[in-house]
């Protein structure tokens, strides 16, 4: 009998799926709803058991939210970038990761900021072996400190 995926594993898989959908939208020009339909079709056709089943509600929330609030999220991302960088200069996958991450920081207070940062750094590691995960970490940390300063008050060592 197959053991069900834990909630945390399903949420991690959802973040990865949302980034893939946002990337697909940027590259192909499909709408959020078309990208979500493609995600659902792909999920139905894939064999079960090897990978975690993504939390479909979280995928939908992240894709729709990052799309609807794209301009505001891009302003937050830009504020977290080094002065000589713009959101438009970022590679498409990095943009998708940071948009999903920015939306989750802004709209899902039930996800602790440090957890969100770690999750999206892990997503970046799925695509990159160079300095990009470090960029995601730095930008997400800056955004989190602006959006959720109370979570970072008191100093001390950051949680693992």
TORKOL-4160 file (C-alpha; in steps of 0.2 Angstrom, whole numbers, padded with zeros to 4 digits, m for minus):
160
<pt num="1" X="0000" Y="0000" Z="0000"/>
<pt num="2" X="0007" Y="0017" Z="m0005"/>
<pt num="3" X="0010" Y="0029" Z="0009"/>
<pt num="4" X="0003" Y="0046" Z="0007"/>
<pt num="5" X="0014" Y="0061" Z="0004"/>
<pt num="6" X="0016" Y="0072" Z="0019"/>
<pt num="7" X="0009" Y="0090" Z="0018"/>
<pt num="8" X="0026" Y="0098" Z="0018"/>
<pt num="9" X="0032" Y="0087" Z="0004"/>
<pt num="10" X="0016" Y="0091" Z="m0006"/>
<pt num="11" X="0019" Y="0110" Z="m0003"/>
<pt num="12" X="0037" Y="0108" Z="m0009"/>
<pt num="13" X="0031" Y="0099" Z="m0024"/>
<pt num="14" X="0018" Y="0113" Z="m0027"/>
<pt num="15" X="0031" Y="0127" Z="m0026"/>
<pt num="16" X="0041" Y="0118" Z="m0040"/>
<pt num="17" X="0026" Y="0115" Z="m0050"/>
<pt num="18" X="0020" Y="0133" Z="m0049"/>
<pt num="19" X="0037" Y="0139" Z="m0054"/>
<pt num="20" X="0037" Y="0128" Z="m0069"/>
<pt num="21" X="0019" Y="0135" Z="m0074"/>
<pt num="22" X="0025" Y="0153" Z="m0072"/>
<pt num="23" X="0040" Y="0149" Z="m0083"/>
<pt num="24" X="0029" Y="0141" Z="m0096"/>
<pt num="25" X="0018" Y="0156" Z="m0096"/>
<pt num="26" X="0032" Y="0167" Z="m0099"/>
<pt num="27" X="0040" Y="0157" Z="m0113"/>
<pt num="28" X="0024" Y="0152" Z="m0122"/>
<pt num="29" X="0012" Y="0166" Z="m0118"/>
<pt num="30" X="m0002" Y="0155" Z="m0111"/>
<pt num="31" X="m0013" Y="0162" Z="m0098"/>
<pt num="32" X="m0013" Y="0156" Z="m0079"/>
<pt num="33" X="m0028" Y="0146" Z="m0082"/>
<pt num="34" X="m0021" Y="0137" Z="m0097"/>
<pt num="35" X="m0005" Y="0134" Z="m0088"/>
<pt num="36" X="m0015" Y="0127" Z="m0073"/>
<pt num="37" X="m0025" Y="0116" Z="m0085"/>
<pt num="38" X="m0008" Y="0109" Z="m0093"/>
<pt num="39" X="m0002" Y="0106" Z="m0075"/>
<pt num="40" X="m0017" Y="0096" Z="m0071"/>
<pt num="41" X="m0017" Y="0086" Z="m0087"/>
<pt num="42" X="0002" Y="0082" Z="m0084"/>
<pt num="43" X="m0002" Y="0077" Z="m0066"/>
<pt num="44" X="m0016" Y="0065" Z="m0072"/>
<pt num="45" X="m0005" Y="0057" Z="m0085"/>
<pt num="46" X="0011" Y="0054" Z="m0075"/>
<pt num="47" X="0014" Y="0038" Z="m0066"/>
<pt num="48" X="0011" Y="0039" Z="m0047"/>
<pt num="49" X="0023" Y="0034" Z="m0034"/>
<pt num="50" X="0040" Y="0041" Z="m0039"/>
<pt num="51" X="0037" Y="0060" Z="m0035"/>
<pt num="52" X="0027" Y="0069" Z="m0022"/>
<pt num="53" X="0009" Y="0074" Z="m0028"/>
<pt num="54" X="0009" Y="0093" Z="m0027"/>
<pt num="55" X="m0004" Y="0102" Z="m0017"/>
<pt num="56" X="m0015" Y="0107" Z="m0031"/>
<pt num="57" X="m0023" Y="0121" Z="m0021"/>
<pt num="58" X="m0006" Y="0129" Z="m0017"/>
<pt num="59" X="m0001" Y="0128" Z="m0035"/>
<pt num="60" X="m0016" Y="0137" Z="m0041"/>
<pt num="61" X="m0015" Y="0150" Z="m0027"/>
<pt num="62" X="0004" Y="0154" Z="m0032"/>
<pt num="63" X="0001" Y="0154" Z="m0051"/>
<pt num="64" X="m0014" Y="0165" Z="m0050"/>
<pt num="65" X="m0007" Y="0176" Z="m0036"/>
<pt num="66" X="0010" Y="0179" Z="m0044"/>
<pt num="67" X="0001" Y="0183" Z="m0061"/>
<pt num="68" X="m0012" Y="0195" Z="m0054"/>
<pt num="69" X="0000" Y="0204" Z="m0043"/>
<pt num="70" X="0015" Y="0203" Z="m0055"/>
<pt num="71" X="0019" Y="0222" Z="m0056"/>
<pt num="72" X="0019" Y="0224" Z="m0037"/>
<pt num="73" X="0029" Y="0208" Z="m0035"/>
<pt num="74" X="0042" Y="0214" Z="m0048"/>
<pt num="75" X="0044" Y="0230" Z="m0038"/>
<pt num="76" X="0048" Y="0220" Z="m0022"/>
<pt num="77" X="0060" Y="0209" Z="m0031"/>
<pt num="78" X="0068" Y="0224" Z="m0039"/>
<pt num="79" X="0071" Y="0232" Z="m0022"/>
<pt num="80" X="0080" Y="0216" Z="m0016"/>
<pt num="81" X="0091" Y="0216" Z="m0031"/>
<pt num="82" X="0108" Y="0224" Z="m0032"/>
<pt num="83" X="0108" Y="0242" Z="m0039"/>
<pt num="84" X="0114" Y="0237" Z="m0056"/>
<pt num="85" X="0101" Y="0223" Z="m0059"/>
<pt num="86" X="0083" Y="0224" Z="m0064"/>
<pt num="87" X="0070" Y="0211" Z="m0064"/>
<pt num="88" X="0070" Y="0211" Z="m0084"/>
<pt num="89" X="0088" Y="0206" Z="m0083"/>
<pt num="90" X="0085" Y="0190" Z="m0073"/>
<pt num="91" X="0084" Y="0174" Z="m0082"/>
<pt num="92" X="0066" Y="0168" Z="m0085"/>
<pt num="93" X="0067" Y="0153" Z="m0072"/>
<pt num="94" X="0074" Y="0165" Z="m0059"/>
<pt num="95" X="0060" Y="0177" Z="m0062"/>
<pt num="96" X="0047" Y="0164" Z="m0060"/>
<pt num="97" X="0056" Y="0158" Z="m0043"/>
<pt num="98" X="0056" Y="0175" Z="m0036"/>
<pt num="99" X="0039" Y="0180" Z="m0041"/>
<pt num="100" X="0031" Y="0164" Z="m0033"/>
<pt num="101" X="0042" Y="0167" Z="m0018"/>
<pt num="102" X="0037" Y="0185" Z="m0017"/>
<pt num="103" X="0019" Y="0181" Z="m0018"/>
<pt num="104" X="0020" Y="0168" Z="m0004"/>
<pt num="105" X="0030" Y="0180" Z="0007"/>
<pt num="106" X="0016" Y="0193" Z="0004"/>
<pt num="107" X="0001" Y="0182" Z="0005"/>
<pt num="108" X="0004" Y="0167" Z="0015"/>
<pt num="109" X="0008" Y="0172" Z="0033"/>
<pt num="110" X="0005" Y="0154" Z="0039"/>
<pt num="111" X="0022" Y="0150" Z="0030"/>
<pt num="112" X="0036" Y="0157" Z="0041"/>
<pt num="113" X="0047" Y="0168" Z="0031"/>
<pt num="114" X="0063" Y="0157" Z="0034"/>
<pt num="115" X="0054" Y="0142" Z="0028"/>
<pt num="116" X="0048" Y="0151" Z="0012"/>
<pt num="117" X="0066" Y="0157" Z="0009"/>
<pt num="118" X="0073" Y="0139" Z="0011"/>
<pt num="119" X="0059" Y="0132" Z="0000"/>
<pt num="120" X="0063" Y="0143" Z="m0015"/>
<pt num="121" X="0082" Y="0141" Z="m0013"/>
<pt num="122" X="0078" Y="0123" Z="m0014"/>
<pt num="123" X="0068" Y="0126" Z="m0030"/>
<pt num="124" X="0083" Y="0136" Z="m0037"/>
<pt num="125" X="0094" Y="0121" Z="m0033"/>
<pt num="126" X="0083" Y="0110" Z="m0044"/>
<pt num="127" X="0087" Y="0121" Z="m0059"/>
<pt num="128" X="0105" Y="0128" Z="m0055"/>
<pt num="129" X="0121" Y="0123" Z="m0049"/>
<pt num="130" X="0130" Y="0140" Z="m0049"/>
<pt num="131" X="0127" Y="0156" Z="m0040"/>
<pt num="132" X="0108" Y="0157" Z="m0043"/>
<pt num="133" X="0102" Y="0149" Z="m0027"/>
<pt num="134" X="0113" Y="0162" Z="m0018"/>
<pt num="135" X="0104" Y="0176" Z="m0027"/>
<pt num="136" X="0087" Y="0169" Z="m0023"/>
<pt num="137" X="0092" Y="0167" Z="m0005"/>
<pt num="138" X="0098" Y="0186" Z="m0004"/>
<pt num="139" X="0083" Y="0193" Z="m0013"/>
<pt num="140" X="0070" Y="0183" Z="m0004"/>
<pt num="141" X="0079" Y="0187" Z="0013"/>
<pt num="142" X="0078" Y="0206" Z="0009"/>
<pt num="143" X="0060" Y="0205" Z="0003"/>
<pt num="144" X="0055" Y="0195" Z="0019"/>
<pt num="145" X="0064" Y="0208" Z="0030"/>
<pt num="146" X="0053" Y="0221" Z="0022"/>
<pt num="147" X="0037" Y="0212" Z="0021"/>
<pt num="148" X="0038" Y="0203" Z="0038"/>
<pt num="149" X="0050" Y="0213" Z="0049"/>
<pt num="150" X="0043" Y="0206" Z="0065"/>
<pt num="151" X="0049" Y="0188" Z="0061"/>
<pt num="152" X="0067" Y="0195" Z="0060"/>
<pt num="153" X="0067" Y="0206" Z="0076"/>
<pt num="154" X="0077" Y="0201" Z="0091"/>
<pt num="155" X="0093" Y="0197" Z="0081"/>
<pt num="156" X="0101" Y="0180" Z="0085"/>
<pt num="157" X="0106" Y="0167" Z="0073"/>
<pt num="158" X="0094" Y="0163" Z="0059"/>
<pt num="159" X="0084" Y="0147" Z="0061"/>
<pt num="160" X="0091" Y="0133" Z="0050"/>
